[in-house]
């Protein structure tokens, strides 16, 4: 076990949670989504100008990666580091993180993936 600790301590930096709430895209969607949806409904005589799947995708993006919307607690077996991993939306359109991960998984095919700390430690 001491060898594993040495590898973790000497390896690259530990897992750092991405912070989508700090990005410009997140702030724009958060600030303007409700207004845009309301204006779209007013313009449409049926009141459904924005398809439900688009609204669901945008609202899912606002919850993606935010600890307040759910997380898992993990521990690196090698160094004992505790960390929180926020749940993702697993969306296909708006979330840059989820879209990129899905694209990478599709390109490489099915393969075993370790925990975030295992990849970093």
Secondary structure, DSSP 8 states (H G I E B T S, - for coil): -HHHHHHHHHSS-------GGGSHHHHHHHHHHHHHHHHHHHHSTTS--S-HHHHHHHHHHHHTT-GGG-EEEEE-TTT--EEEEE-----SSS-HHHHHHHHHHHHH-S-----HHHHH-
